[in-house]
Structure formats: structure tokens, C-alpha cells
Amino acid sequence: MVPADELIEFVWGSAPPSSVRATLQNYISRLRSTLTDVGEPRIRTLPHGYLITVLDDELDVSRFEGLRAQAAIAVHAGDWNRAAQQLRAARSLWHGEPLADVPSEPLRARAVPRLTELRLQAVESRLRWTCGWGGTPR
């Protein structure tokens, strides 16, 4: 659940419009229309915020983390080629700096360090697991 106040900060920073609550509700309504699925609504309104249902394969970061996990499983099985393949696939999801085209400084300040760390961990793992660094066989 993301509190409404947090969404307001991410979208408008420290200078929200006077009609910010109504505008946020309008944005959420438009987003709901865009994300229409059969069955359960994707975005639910809760007493103090909103909850969105997202499947793992719908977010690049979830796909990235899944590929990293598959690479780790391959390493433990001694399948170095499979590990390298999974890490290459994970790396292919990256295009430039995280959230570079998102005009929300508060959101970038919160999310970019984590995303950057995930990327660096994947690069480090690939070097360690596929190049034999740190005593790991090739």
C-alpha cells in the first residue's frame, strides 16, 4: 500500500496544487482505466492510500531479480554457462540510468540507489561466477 501523501510527494514534490486530492483521484481513475483487466481491479483504494496488483513478470525489476535468482541456482548446480546466460538476460533489461526519464526527484532519490545496487550486484556476480574471480570456477 502506498499512502496518498507519498504519491502526492512523488508527483508534485513540495508544491502540490490546491486541488491535489481531487487531482490524484483523477490520475488514479485514469490509471485504472488503462490497466483494466477481467476480474479483480488492479488498483484498490484503501483508507489511507492505494494498492496495485502487479504480476512478477510485469515489472522489469522483478524479472531482473528472477533472472539473478535463476543464475544463482545454476551456479549452485555447477552450470556456469546457464548462470552467465541468465545474468546476460538480466543485464539486457537495463537501458541507461534507472528512472532517468522520470521527472520525480523524490521518487528517484528513493528508488535509484536500490536499483543501482541491484545492477552492481549482478555485474559483480557475473564477474565472480563466470570469470573465476573469488575462487569460483569458470
N, CA, C and O atoms as a MOPAC input file, in Angstrom:
PM7 MOZYME 1SCF
protein

 N      0.84800 1    -1.16700 1     0.00000 1
 C      0.00000 1     0.00000 1     0.00000 1
 C      0.89500 1     1.23300 1     0.00000 1
 O      1.84400 1     1.33800 1     0.77800 1
 N      0.57300 1     2.14900 1    -0.88200 1
 C      1.31200 1     3.41500 1    -0.93600 1
 C      0.37400 1     4.49800 1    -0.41000 1
 O     -0.70800 1     4.70300 1    -0.96100 1
 N      0.78100 1     5.18700 1     0.64700 1
 C     -0.07000 1     6.25700 1     1.18000 1
 C     -0.27800 1     7.37000 1     0.15000 1
 O      0.61900 1     7.68400 1    -0.63200 1
 N     -1.45800 1     7.95000 1     0.16300 1
 C     -1.78400 1     9.03300 1    -0.76400 1
 C     -0.77900 1    10.17900 1    -0.63000 1
 O     -0.37500 1    10.76400 1    -1.63500 1
 N     -0.37400 1    10.50100 1     0.59200 1
 C      0.58400 1    11.59500 1     0.78900 1
 C      1.92100 1    11.30900 1     0.11600 1
 O      2.57500 1    12.22600 1    -0.38000 1
 N      2.32900 1    10.04600 1     0.09700 1
 C      3.58200 1     9.67700 1    -0.56100 1
 C      3.44400 1     9.82800 1    -2.07700 1
 O      4.35700 1    10.32600 1    -2.73600 1
 N      2.31900 1     9.40500 1    -2.62700 1
 C      2.08600 1     9.58800 1    -4.06300 1
 C      2.09200 1    11.06700 1    -4.42900 1
 O      2.64900 1    11.46100 1    -5.45300 1
 N      1.47400 1    11.86900 1    -3.59200 1
 C      1.44200 1    13.31700 1    -3.83700 1
 C      2.86100 1    13.87800 1    -3.86300 1
 O      3.19500 1    14.68900 1    -4.72700 1
 N      3.68500 1    13.45100 1    -2.92600 1
 C      5.07100 1    13.92300 1    -2.90600 1
 C      5.82500 1    13.47100 1    -4.15300 1
 O      6.59200 1    14.24700 1    -4.72500 1
 N      5.61600 1    12.21800 1    -4.58400 1
 C      6.30800 1    11.71300 1    -5.76400 1
 C      5.90300 1    12.45700 1    -7.02500 1
 O      6.73400 1    12.67900 1    -7.90600 1
 N      4.63800 1    12.84400 1    -7.12400 1
 C      4.15200 1    13.50100 1    -8.34500 1
 C      4.40300 1    15.00000 1    -8.31900 1
 O      4.83900 1    15.56800 1    -9.32000 1
 N      4.13800 1    15.64800 1    -7.19800 1
 C      4.20600 1    17.11500 1    -7.16200 1
 C      5.30900 1    17.67600 1    -6.28300 1
 O      5.48900 1    18.89300 1    -6.23700 1
 N      6.04400 1    16.84000 1    -5.59300 1
 C      7.10700 1    17.33900 1    -4.72800 1
 C      6.54900 1    18.18600 1    -3.60100 1
 O      5.51200 1    17.86500 1    -3.02100 1
 N      7.23600 1    19.25500 1    -3.30400 1
 C      6.82800 1    20.11100 1    -2.18600 1
 C      5.85300 1    21.20300 1    -2.60100 1
 O      5.50600 1    22.05600 1    -1.78400 1
 N      5.40300 1    21.19700 1    -3.85700 1
 C      4.49300 1    22.24800 1    -4.33200 1
 C      3.24600 1    21.66000 1    -4.99500 1
 O      3.01300 1    21.88500 1    -6.18200 1
 N      2.43700 1    20.90100 1    -4.23000 1
 C      1.23100 1    20.33300 1    -4.83600 1
 C      0.19100 1    21.41400 1    -5.10000 1
 O      0.16700 1    22.43600 1    -4.41500 1
 N     -0.67400 1    21.19100 1    -6.09600 1
 C     -1.73600 1    22.16900 1    -6.36300 1
 C     -2.75500 1    22.16400 1    -5.22100 1
 O     -2.79300 1    21.22500 1    -4.42600 1
 N     -3.56000 1    23.18900 1    -5.14100 1
 C     -4.54500 1    23.27400 1    -4.05800 1
 C     -5.58700 1    22.15900 1    -4.14400 1
 O     -6.14900 1    21.76000 1    -3.12400 1
 N     -5.84300 1    21.66800 1    -5.31900 1
 C     -6.82600 1    20.59000 1    -5.51700 1
 C     -6.13200 1    19.22500 1    -5.63600 1
 O     -6.57700 1    18.36600 1    -6.39700 1
 N     -5.05500 1    19.03100 1    -4.89000 1
 C     -4.20900 1    17.86200 1    -5.06600 1
 C     -4.94800 1    16.54200 1    -4.84200 1
 O     -4.71100 1    15.58400 1    -5.57800 1
 N     -5.82400 1    16.46400 1    -3.86300 1
 C     -6.53200 1    15.19700 1    -3.59000 1
 C     -7.43300 1    14.81900 1    -4.76700 1
 O     -7.44100 1    13.66800 1    -5.20500 1
 N     -8.17300 1    15.77000 1    -5.26300 1
 C     -9.06400 1    15.50600 1    -6.39800 1
 C     -8.25200 1    15.15900 1    -7.64900 1
 O     -8.63900 1    14.28300 1    -8.42300 1
 N     -7.13500 1    15.84400 1    -7.84000 1
 C     -6.28700 1    15.57800 1    -8.99600 1
 C     -5.69000 1    14.17800 1    -8.89600 1
 O     -5.64700 1    13.44900 1    -9.88700 1
 N     -5.23100 1    13.79900 1    -7.70400 1
 C     -4.68600 1    12.44800 1    -7.50800 1
 C     -5.76000 1    11.39800 1    -7.79200 1
 O     -5.48700 1    10.40400 1    -8.46400 1
 N     -6.95900 1    11.60600 1    -7.29500 1
 C     -8.05200 1    10.65900 1    -7.55800 1
 C     -8.34200 1    10.55500 1    -9.05500 1
 O     -8.62900 1     9.46800 1    -9.55500 1
 N     -8.26900 1    11.67000 1    -9.76600 1
 C     -8.46000 1    11.66700 1   -11.21200 1
 C     -7.35300 1    10.86700 1   -11.89800 1
 O     -7.63100 1    10.08000 1   -12.80300 1
 N     -6.10300 1    11.06200 1   -11.47600 1
 C     -4.98200 1    10.30300 1   -12.04100 1
 C     -5.16900 1     8.80500 1   -11.79800 1
 O     -4.95300 1     7.99400 1   -12.69900 1
 N     -5.56800 1     8.44500 1   -10.58800 1
 C     -5.77400 1     7.03200 1   -10.24700 1
 C     -6.90700 1     6.45900 1   -11.09200 1
 O     -6.81700 1     5.32400 1   -11.55900 1
 N     -7.95400 1     7.21900 1   -11.28800 1
 C     -9.07600 1     6.77100 1   -12.11200 1
 C     -8.62200 1     6.50200 1   -13.54500 1
 O     -8.99400 1     5.49000 1   -14.13900 1
 N     -7.82600 1     7.40100 1   -14.09100 1
 C     -7.31700 1     7.21800 1   -15.46000 1
 C     -6.37700 1     6.01700 1   -15.54100 1
 O     -6.38000 1     5.28300 1   -16.52900 1
 N     -5.58500 1     5.82800 1   -14.51000 1
 C     -4.68800 1     4.68000 1   -14.47300 1
 C     -5.48500 1     3.37900 1   -14.39000 1
 O     -5.14800 1     2.39300 1   -15.04500 1
 N     -6.52800 1     3.38500 1   -13.59100 1
 C     -7.40200 1     2.20400 1   -13.50900 1
 C     -7.97700 1     1.85700 1   -14.88000 1
 O     -8.03100 1     0.68700 1   -15.25800 1
 N     -8.40300 1     2.87200 1   -15.61800 1
 C     -8.95900 1     2.64100 1   -16.95900 1
 C     -7.91900 1     2.03000 1   -17.89400 1
 O     -8.23500 1     1.16500 1   -18.71100 1
 N     -6.69500 1     2.48300 1   -17.76500 1
 C     -5.61600 1     1.97300 1   -18.59900 1
 C     -5.27800 1     0.53200 1   -18.25000 1
 O     -4.93400 1    -0.25600 1   -19.13100 1
 N     -5.37300 1     0.18200 1   -16.97800 1
 C     -4.98800 1    -1.14800 1   -16.50300 1
 C     -6.18300 1    -2.08300 1   -16.33400 1
 O     -6.14800 1    -2.99000 1   -15.50200 1
 N     -7.22000 1    -1.87100 1   -17.10400 1
 C     -8.41600 1    -2.68900 1   -16.97800 1
 C     -8.11200 1    -4.13600 1   -17.33800 1
 O     -7.55200 1    -4.42600 1   -18.39600 1
 N     -8.48700 1    -5.02600 1   -16.45100 1
 C     -8.37700 1    -6.46900 1   -16.65900 1
 C     -9.73700 1    -7.09200 1   -16.38200 1
 O    -10.61300 1    -6.47000 1   -15.78300 1
 N     -9.89200 1    -8.30500 1   -16.81800 1
 C    -11.08700 1    -9.04800 1   -16.47200 1
 C    -10.89800 1    -9.54700 1   -15.04400 1
 O     -9.83000 1   -10.05200 1   -14.70000 1
 N    -11.90600 1    -9.41100 1   -14.22800 1
 C    -11.81400 1    -9.89600 1   -12.85100 1
 C    -11.55700 1    -8.76800 1   -11.87300 1
 O    -12.14500 1    -7.69000 1   -11.96500 1
 N    -10.67100 1    -9.03900 1   -10.94300 1
 C    -10.35300 1    -8.09800 1    -9.87000 1
 C     -9.76100 1    -6.80400 1   -10.40300 1
 O     -8.99300 1    -6.82100 1   -11.36500 1
 N    -10.11200 1    -5.68300 1    -9.78600 1
 C     -9.46800 1    -4.42100 1   -10.18700 1
 C     -7.98100 1    -4.45000 1    -9.82600 1
 O     -7.59300 1    -5.00900 1    -8.80000 1
 N     -7.16200 1    -3.84800 1   -10.67500 1
 C     -5.72200 1    -3.83400 1   -10.44600 1
 C     -5.32600 1    -2.84200 1    -9.35900 1
 O     -4.34300 1    -3.05700 1    -8.65100 1
 N     -6.09100 1    -1.75100 1    -9.22400 1
 C     -5.77600 1    -0.73900 1    -8.20900 1
 C     -6.94700 1    -0.66700 1    -7.23400 1
 O     -8.09400 1    -0.45600 1    -7.62700 1
 N     -6.63300 1    -0.84600 1    -5.96800 1
 C     -7.66700 1    -0.76300 1    -4.92500 1
 C     -7.41500 1     0.47100 1    -4.06800 1
 O     -6.27500 1     0.81000 1    -3.75100 1
 N     -8.50100 1     1.12600 1    -3.70500 1
 C     -8.42100 1     2.25200 1    -2.78500 1
 C     -8.57500 1     1.72300 1    -1.36700 1
 O     -9.53000 1     1.01300 1    -1.05300 1
 N     -7.62500 1     2.07800 1    -0.52400 1
 C     -7.65400 1     1.69800 1     0.88400 1
 C     -7.86100 1     2.97100 1     1.70400 1
 O     -7.80000 1     4.06900 1     1.15000 1
 N     -8.10200 1     2.85100 1     3.00000 1
 C     -8.40000 1     4.05700 1     3.79200 1
 C     -7.38000 1     5.18900 1     3.67300 1
 O     -7.76100 1     6.36000 1     3.68900 1
 N     -6.09400 1     4.86300 1     3.55400 1
 C     -5.08100 1     5.93000 1     3.53300 1
 C     -4.19900 1     5.92100 1     2.29200 1
 O     -3.17400 1     6.60200 1     2.25300 1
 N     -4.59100 1     5.15300 1     1.28000 1
 C     -3.74800 1     5.10500 1     0.09100 1
 C     -4.27400 1     4.13700 1    -0.94100 1
 O     -5.47200 1     3.86500 1    -1.01600 1
 N     -3.34800 1     3.61900 1    -1.73800 1
 C     -3.71200 1     2.77100 1    -2.87000 1
 C     -2.82100 1     1.53700 1    -2.90200 1
 O     -1.66800 1     1.56100 1    -2.47200 1
 N     -3.39700 1     0.45800 1    -3.42600 1
 C     -2.66900 1    -0.79100 1    -3.58000 1
 C     -2.85600 1    -1.26200 1    -5.01200 1
 O     -3.98300 1    -1.38700 1    -5.49000 1
 N     -1.74900 1    -1.52300 1    -5.69400 1
 C     -1.81100 1    -2.01300 1    -7.06800 1
 C     -1.33800 1    -3.46200 1    -7.09300 1
 O     -0.36100 1    -3.81800 1    -6.43400 1
 N     -2.03200 1    -4.28000 1    -7.84900 1
 C     -1.65400 1    -5.67200 1    -8.02500 1
 C     -0.86800 1    -5.78200 1    -9.32100 1
 O     -1.35900 1    -5.44000 1   -10.39700 1
 N      0.35800 1    -6.26500 1    -9.20100 1
 C      1.24700 1    -6.39500 1   -10.34800 1
 C      1.83800 1    -7.79900 1   -10.31900 1
 O      2.34200 1    -8.24600 1    -9.28900 1
 N      1.77500 1    -8.48500 1   -11.44400 1
 C      2.39000 1    -9.80500 1   -11.54700 1
 C      3.89600 1    -9.65700 1   -11.68900 1
 O      4.38100 1    -8.65400 1   -12.21400 1
 N      4.63500 1   -10.65300 1   -11.22200 1
 C      6.10100 1   -10.58000 1   -11.23800 1
 C      6.67200 1   -10.27000 1   -12.61000 1
 O      7.61100 1    -9.48300 1   -12.72300 1
 N      6.12200 1   -10.87300 1   -13.65200 1
 C      6.70000 1   -10.67900 1   -14.97800 1
 C      6.29700 1    -9.35500 1   -15.62700 1
 O      6.70300 1    -9.07100 1   -16.75400 1
 N      5.50900 1    -8.55200 1   -14.93000 1
 C      5.08500 1    -7.26000 1   -15.47100 1
 C      6.05100 1    -6.12600 1   -15.13400 1
 O      5.96800 1    -5.04800 1   -15.72400 1
 N      6.94200 1    -6.35100 1   -14.21500 1
 C      7.90700 1    -5.32400 1   -13.81900 1
 C      9.31300 1    -5.76400 1   -14.19200 1
 O      9.72800 1    -6.87700 1   -13.86800 1
 N     10.03900 1    -4.89800 1   -14.86700 1
 C     11.41700 1    -5.22600 1   -15.24600 1
 C     12.25200 1    -5.58600 1   -14.03000 1
 O     13.06100 1    -6.51200 1   -14.09100 1
 N     12.07100 1    -4.87000 1   -12.92600 1
 C     12.90700 1    -5.13600 1   -11.75500 1
 C     12.60100 1    -6.52300 1   -11.19400 1
 O     13.51400 1    -7.19900 1   -10.72000 1
 N     11.36400 1    -6.95800 1   -11.23400 1
 C     11.02500 1    -8.31200 1   -10.77700 1
 C     11.61400 1    -9.36300 1   -11.71700 1
 O     12.13700 1   -10.38500 1   -11.27200 1
 N     11.52200 1    -9.10100 1   -13.01900 1
 C     12.11900 1   -10.02500 1   -13.99200 1
 C     13.63300 1   -10.09400 1   -13.77200 1
 O     14.22500 1   -11.17200 1   -13.80800 1
 N     14.24900 1    -8.93300 1   -13.54600 1
 C     15.68200 1    -8.85900 1   -13.28900 1
 C     16.06100 1    -9.70100 1   -12.06800 1
 O     16.99500 1   -10.50100 1   -12.12300 1
 N     15.32800 1    -9.51300 1   -10.96800 1
 C     15.61500 1   -10.26000 1    -9.74800 1
 C     15.39200 1   -11.75900 1    -9.95300 1
 O     16.14200 1   -12.57300 1    -9.41400 1
 N     14.37700 1   -12.12700 1   -10.72000 1
 C     14.12700 1   -13.53200 1   -11.01700 1
 C     15.25900 1   -14.16400 1   -11.81600 1
 O     15.66300 1   -15.29400 1   -11.54300 1
 N     15.76400 1   -13.43900 1   -12.79400 1
 C     16.88700 1   -13.93600 1   -13.59000 1
 C     18.14700 1   -14.08200 1   -12.74100 1
 O     18.91200 1   -15.03300 1   -12.90900 1
 N     18.35700 1   -13.13800 1   -11.83100 1
 C     19.50100 1   -13.25100 1   -10.91400 1
 C     19.36600 1   -14.47800 1   -10.02800 1
 O     20.34600 1   -15.17900 1    -9.77500 1
 N     18.15200 1   -14.73800 1    -9.55600 1
 C     17.91300 1   -15.92100 1    -8.71900 1
 C     18.15300 1   -17.20500 1    -9.51800 1
 O     18.73000 1   -18.16100 1    -9.00000 1
 N     17.71400 1   -17.22400 1   -10.76900 1
 C     17.94600 1   -18.39300 1   -11.62700 1
 C     19.44300 1   -18.60300 1   -11.86600 1
 O     19.92000 1   -19.73600 1   -11.93000 1
 N     20.16500 1   -17.50900 1   -11.99500 1
 C     21.61600 1   -17.60400 1   -12.17200 1
 C     22.26200 1   -18.21100 1   -10.92900 1
 O     23.16100 1   -19.04500 1   -11.04600 1
 N     21.82000 1   -17.81000 1    -9.75800 1
 C     22.37500 1   -18.35200 1    -8.51500 1
 C     22.09600 1   -19.85400 1    -8.41100 1
 O     22.95400 1   -20.61500 1    -7.96500 1
 N     20.90900 1   -20.27700 1    -8.81700 1
 C     20.57100 1   -21.70800 1    -8.81000 1
 C     21.48800 1   -22.45800 1    -9.76700 1
 O     21.96900 1   -23.54500 1    -9.44700 1
 N     21.72800 1   -21.88300 1   -10.93500 1
 C     22.61700 1   -22.51800 1   -11.91300 1
 C     24.03200 1   -22.63800 1   -11.36000 1
 O     24.69400 1   -23.65300 1   -11.57900 1
 N     24.50400 1   -21.62400 1   -10.65000 1
 C     25.84200 1   -21.66500 1   -10.05800 1
 C     25.92600 1   -22.80200 1    -9.04900 1
 O     26.88900 1   -23.56900 1    -9.04500 1
 N     24.92300 1   -22.90500 1    -8.20300 1
 C     24.94100 1   -23.96800 1    -7.17900 1
 C     24.89000 1   -25.34900 1    -7.81800 1
 O     25.34900 1   -26.32400 1    -7.22300 1
 N     24.33400 1   -25.44300 1    -9.02900 1
 C     24.30000 1   -26.71400 1    -9.75600 1
 C     25.56100 1   -26.91600 1   -10.59400 1
 O     25.72500 1   -27.95600 1   -11.23200 1
 N     26.45900 1   -25.91300 1   -10.59200 1
 C     27.69000 1   -26.01500 1   -11.37100 1
 C     27.51600 1   -25.72900 1   -12.85200 1
 O     28.40100 1   -26.03400 1   -13.65100 1
 N     26.38600 1   -25.14800 1   -13.22400 1
 C     26.10200 1   -24.84500 1   -14.63100 1
 C     26.49100 1   -23.39300 1   -14.91400 1
 O     25.64400 1   -22.50100 1   -14.93100 1
 N     27.77900 1   -23.17800 1   -15.13300 1
 C     28.32100 1   -21.82400 1   -15.28600 1
 C     27.80400 1   -21.14400 1   -16.55100 1
 O     27.56400 1   -19.93600 1   -16.55700 1
 N     27.63300 1   -21.91600 1   -17.61700 1
 C     27.10800 1   -21.32900 1   -18.85300 1
 C     25.68400 1   -20.81900 1   -18.65400 1
 O     25.33900 1   -19.73200 1   -19.11700 1
 N     24.87300 1   -21.59400 1   -17.97500 1
 C     23.48400 1   -21.17300 1   -17.70100 1
 C     23.47600 1   -19.93000 1   -16.80700 1
 O     22.68000 1   -19.01600 1   -17.02100 1
 N     24.34800 1   -19.89500 1   -15.82100 1
 C     24.42900 1   -18.72500 1   -14.93600 1
 C     24.78400 1   -17.47800 1   -15.73700 1
 O     24.17900 1   -16.42100 1   -15.55600 1
 N     25.77000 1   -17.60900 1   -16.62500 1
 C     26.17300 1   -16.46000 1   -17.45200 1
 C     25.03000 1   -16.03600 1   -18.35500 1
 O     24.79600 1   -14.84200 1   -18.54100 1
 N     24.31600 1   -17.00200 1   -18.92000 1
 C     23.17900 1   -16.69600 1   -19.80000 1
 C     22.08700 1   -15.92600 1   -19.03800 1
 O     21.53400 1   -14.95400 1   -19.55300 1
 N     21.78800 1   -16.36400 1   -17.82600 1
 C     20.75300 1   -15.69400 1   -17.03200 1
 C     21.17200 1   -14.27200 1   -16.66200 1
 O     20.35700 1   -13.35000 1   -16.69200 1
 N     22.43100 1   -14.10400 1   -16.31900 1
 C     22.91300 1   -12.77100 1   -15.96700 1
 C     22.97100 1   -11.85200 1   -17.18600 1
 O     22.72400 1   -10.65200 1   -17.06400 1
 N     23.29100 1   -12.39400 1   -18.34900 1
 C     23.24400 1   -11.57900 1   -19.57300 1
 C     21.80600 1   -11.14600 1   -19.85400 1
 O     21.56000 1   -10.00100 1   -20.23100 1
 N     20.86300 1   -12.06400 1   -19.67100 1
 C     19.45100 1   -11.71900 1   -19.88200 1
 C     19.01200 1   -10.64500 1   -18.89200 1
 O     18.27800 1    -9.72800 1   -19.26000 1
 N     19.45100 1   -10.75000 1   -17.65100 1
 C     19.11800 1    -9.73900 1   -16.64400 1
 C     19.70100 1    -8.38700 1   -17.04600 1
 O     19.02600 1    -7.36000 1   -16.97800 1
 N     20.96000 1    -8.40300 1   -17.46500 1
 C     21.62700 1    -7.15900 1   -17.87000 1
 C     20.94000 1    -6.51300 1   -19.06500 1
 O     20.92500 1    -5.28800 1   -19.18600 1
 N     20.37300 1    -7.32700 1   -19.94700 1
 C     19.72100 1    -6.78200 1   -21.14300 1
 C     18.46900 1    -5.96200 1   -20.81600 1
 O     17.98500 1    -5.20800 1   -21.65900 1
 N     17.95200 1    -6.10600 1   -19.61100 1
 C     16.77600 1    -5.31900 1   -19.20000 1
 C     17.13400 1    -3.87300 1   -18.87400 1
 O     16.25200 1    -3.01800 1   -18.80000 1
 N     18.42100 1    -3.59500 1   -18.67800 1
 C     18.86100 1    -2.24500 1   -18.32400 1
 C     19.10100 1    -1.41100 1   -19.56700 1
 O     19.71200 1    -1.86700 1   -20.53300 1
 N     18.61300 1    -0.19000 1   -19.52600 1
 C     18.82400 1     0.76400 1   -20.62400 1
 C     19.11800 1     2.12300 1   -20.00200 1
 O     18.19400 1     2.86800 1   -19.67500 1
 N     20.36600 1     2.44400 1   -19.84000 1
 C     20.73300 1     3.73000 1   -19.26700 1
 C     20.56500 1     3.75200 1   -17.75800 1
 O     20.51100 1     2.71500 1   -17.09700 1
 N     20.48500 1     4.95200 1   -17.24200 1
 C     20.35500 1     5.13700 1   -15.79900 1
 C     18.92200 1     4.87700 1   -15.35300 1
 O     17.98300 1     5.23000 1   -16.06600 1
 N     18.73900 1     4.26400 1   -14.18500 1
 C     17.39100 1     3.99000 1   -13.69000 1
 C     16.57000 1     5.27900 1   -13.52200 1
 O     17.04900 1     6.26500 1   -12.96200 1
 N     15.35900 1     5.25100 1   -14.00300 1
 C     14.38000 1     6.33300 1   -13.85800 1
 C     14.85700 1     7.67500 1   -14.40900 1
 O     14.38200 1     8.72500 1   -13.97600 1
 N     15.78200 1     7.65000 1   -15.34900 1
 C     16.32600 1     8.89700 1   -15.89900 1
 C     15.23800 1     9.74600 1   -16.55100 1
 O     15.34400 1    10.97300 1   -16.57000 1
 N     14.20900 1     9.12000 1   -17.07800 1
 C     13.14000 1     9.87600 1   -17.74700 1
 C     11.93900 1    10.14700 1   -16.84200 1
 O     10.89300 1    10.59300 1   -17.31400 1
 N     12.08500 1     9.88200 1   -15.55000 1
 C     11.00700 1    10.13400 1   -14.58900 1
 C     11.26500 1    11.47600 1   -13.92600 1
 O     12.30100 1    11.66200 1   -13.28800 1
 N     10.33100 1    12.41800 1   -14.06800 1
 C     10.57600 1    13.76900 1   -13.54600 1
 C     10.28200 1    13.94000 1   -12.05800 1
 O      9.95600 1    15.04600 1   -11.62800 1
 N     10.38900 1    12.88600 1   -11.26800 1
 C     10.11400 1    12.97000 1    -9.83600 1
 C     11.39700 1    12.78600 1    -9.04600 1
 O     11.87500 1    11.66400 1    -8.87700 1
 N     11.95000 1    13.88000 1    -8.56700 1
 C     13.17600 1    13.79800 1    -7.77000 1
 C     12.95800 1    12.97900 1    -6.49300 1
 O     13.82400 1    12.17400 1    -6.15000 1
 N     11.83600 1    13.14600 1    -5.77100 1
 C     11.63600 1    12.31400 1    -4.57500 1
 C     11.60700 1    10.81400 1    -4.89400 1
 O     12.16100 1    10.01200 1    -4.14100 1
 N     10.97400 1    10.43600 1    -5.99000 1
 C     10.91900 1     9.02400 1    -6.37200 1
 C     12.30600 1     8.52500 1    -6.76900 1
 O     12.71100 1     7.43300 1    -6.37200 1
 N     13.02400 1     9.31100 1    -7.54200 1
 C     14.37700 1     8.90600 1    -7.93700 1
 C     15.28400 1     8.77400 1    -6.70600 1
 O     16.06000 1     7.82500 1    -6.60200 1
 N     15.18100 1     9.72400 1    -5.78500 1
 C     16.02000 1     9.67900 1    -4.58300 1
 C     15.75300 1     8.41200 1    -3.77400 1
 O     16.65700 1     7.86800 1    -3.14100 1
 N     14.52700 1     7.95800 1    -3.80300 1
 C     14.17600 1     6.76100 1    -3.04100 1
 C     14.54400 1     5.47300 1    -3.78300 1
 O     15.04900 1     4.53700 1    -3.16300 1
 N     14.30400 1     5.40600 1    -5.08400 1
 C     14.41800 1     4.14800 1    -5.81800 1
 C     15.76300 1     3.92200 1    -6.50200 1
 O     16.21700 1     2.78100 1    -6.58800 1
 N     16.40700 1     4.97100 1    -6.98600 1
 C     17.61700 1     4.79700 1    -7.78500 1
 C     18.74700 1     4.11500 1    -7.01100 1
 O     19.40200 1     3.24400 1    -7.58300 1
 N     19.01700 1     4.45600 1    -5.74100 1
 C     20.10500 1     3.74700 1    -5.05000 1
 C     19.88300 1     2.23400 1    -4.99800 1
 O     20.82800 1     1.46900 1    -5.19200 1
 N     18.66800 1     1.79700 1    -4.74400 1
 C     18.37100 1     0.36000 1    -4.69200 1
 C     18.55800 1    -0.27700 1    -6.07400 1
 O     19.16600 1    -1.34100 1    -6.19500 1
 N     18.03600 1     0.37500 1    -7.10300 1
 C     18.15600 1    -0.16900 1    -8.45900 1
 C     19.61600 1    -0.22400 1    -8.90500 1
 O     20.04100 1    -1.19100 1    -9.53700 1
 N     20.37100 1     0.80300 1    -8.57900 1
 C     21.79100 1     0.83300 1    -8.92700 1
 C     22.53200 1    -0.28800 1    -8.21400 1
 O     23.38700 1    -0.94400 1    -8.80900 1
 N     22.21400 1    -0.51200 1    -6.95200 1
 C     22.85300 1    -1.58700 1    -6.19000 1
 C     22.51700 1    -2.95400 1    -6.79000 1
 O     23.39200 1    -3.81600 1    -6.88300 1
 N     21.26600 1    -3.16200 1    -7.19500 1
 C     20.89100 1    -4.43200 1    -7.82900 1
 C     21.71200 1    -4.67800 1    -9.08800 1
 O     22.18300 1    -5.78800 1    -9.33400 1
 N     21.87300 1    -3.63000 1    -9.87200 1
 C     22.64100 1    -3.75000 1   -11.11400 1
 C     24.10300 1    -4.07700 1   -10.81600 1
 O     24.68700 1    -4.95000 1   -11.45700 1
 N     24.68700 1    -3.38600 1    -9.85700 1
 C     26.08400 1    -3.63900 1    -9.49400 1
 C     26.27800 1    -5.04700 1    -8.94600 1
 O     27.28900 1    -5.68800 1    -9.23300 1
 N     25.32100 1    -5.53500 1    -8.15900 1
 C     25.40400 1    -6.89600 1    -7.63700 1
 C     25.39000 1    -7.91800 1    -8.77300 1
 O     26.10700 1    -8.91700 1    -8.72200 1
 N     24.57700 1    -7.66700 1    -9.79000 1
 C     24.51000 1    -8.58800 1   -10.92700 1
 C     25.82900 1    -8.58600 1   -11.70100 1
 O     26.31700 1    -9.64100 1   -12.10700 1
 N     26.39700 1    -7.41100 1   -11.90000 1
 C     27.69100 1    -7.32300 1   -12.59700 1
 C     28.75900 1    -8.05700 1   -11.78700 1
 O     29.54600 1    -8.82600 1   -12.33900 1
 N     28.78000 1    -7.81800 1   -10.49100 1
 C     29.75100 1    -8.47900 1    -9.62400 1
 C     29.56700 1   -10.00000 1    -9.65500 1
 O     30.54400 1   -10.74400 1    -9.74200 1
 N     28.32900 1   -10.45300 1    -9.58500 1
 C     28.06000 1   -11.89200 1    -9.63500 1
 C     28.54000 1   -12.48400 1   -10.94300 1
 O     29.16200 1   -13.54600 1   -10.95500 1
 N     28.26000 1   -11.81500 1   -12.03400 1
 C     28.67200 1   -12.34600 1   -13.33300 1
 C     30.19100 1   -12.45500 1   -13.40900 1
 O     30.72300 1   -13.45200 1   -13.89600 1
 N     30.88200 1   -11.43400 1   -12.93100 1
 C     32.34000 1   -11.49400 1   -12.93100 1
 C     32.84100 1   -12.62500 1   -12.03800 1
 O     33.73000 1   -13.38300 1   -12.42500 1
 N     32.27500 1   -12.73100 1   -10.86200 1
 C     32.71100 1   -13.74600 1    -9.90700 1
 C     32.39600 1   -15.15100 1   -10.42300 1
 O     33.24500 1   -16.04000 1   -10.36200 1
 N     31.17500 1   -15.35100 1   -10.93300 1
 C     30.72500 1   -16.68900 1   -11.30800 1
 C     31.23200 1   -17.13300 1   -12.67600 1
 O     31.46300 1   -18.32400 1   -12.88500 1
 N     31.40800 1   -16.21400 1   -13.60000 1
 C     31.74700 1   -16.63700 1   -14.95400 1
 C     33.20500 1   -16.37000 1   -15.32500 1
 O     33.69900 1   -16.89100 1   -16.32500 1
 N     33.88400 1   -15.56900 1   -14.53100 1
 C     35.28700 1   -15.28100 1   -14.84500 1
 C     36.24100 1   -15.92100 1   -13.83800 1
 O     37.46100 1   -15.82600 1   -13.97200 1
 N     35.66800 1   -16.57100 1   -12.83700 1
 C     36.51100 1   -17.26000 1   -11.87200 1
 C     37.08700 1   -16.37700 1   -10.79200 1
 O     38.04200 1   -16.78500 1   -10.13000 1
 N     36.55400 1   -15.18200 1   -10.57900 1
 C     37.05100 1   -14.30700 1    -9.52600 1
 C     36.59300 1   -14.85700 1    -8.18100 1
 O     35.54000 1   -15.48700 1    -8.08100 1
 N     37.38400 1   -14.61500 1    -7.16300 1
 C     36.98900 1   -15.00300 1    -5.82600 1
 C     37.02700 1   -16.50600 1    -5.59500 1
 O     36.33100 1   -17.01700 1    -4.71800 1
 N     37.83300 1   -17.21400 1    -6.37100 1
 C     37.98700 1   -18.64200 1    -6.16900 1
 C     36.88600 1   -19.49800 1    -6.77600 1
 O     36.89600 1   -20.71900 1    -6.61700 1
 N     35.94900 1   -18.88500 1    -7.46000 1
 C     34.86300 1   -19.65200 1    -8.07600 1
 C     35.32700 1   -20.16500 1    -9.42600 1
 O     35.90600 1   -19.41100 1   -10.20800 1
 N     35.07900 1   -21.45500 1    -9.71400 1
 C     35.49600 1   -21.98600 1   -11.01100 1
 C     34.76700 1   -21.32000 1   -12.16600 1
 O     33.67100 1   -20.78600 1   -11.99600 1
 N     35.37300 1   -21.35500 1   -13.31900 1
 C     34.75000 1   -20.81200 1   -14.52700 1
 C     33.66300 1   -21.70700 1   -15.00500 1
 O     33.02000 1   -21.41500 1   -16.01300 1

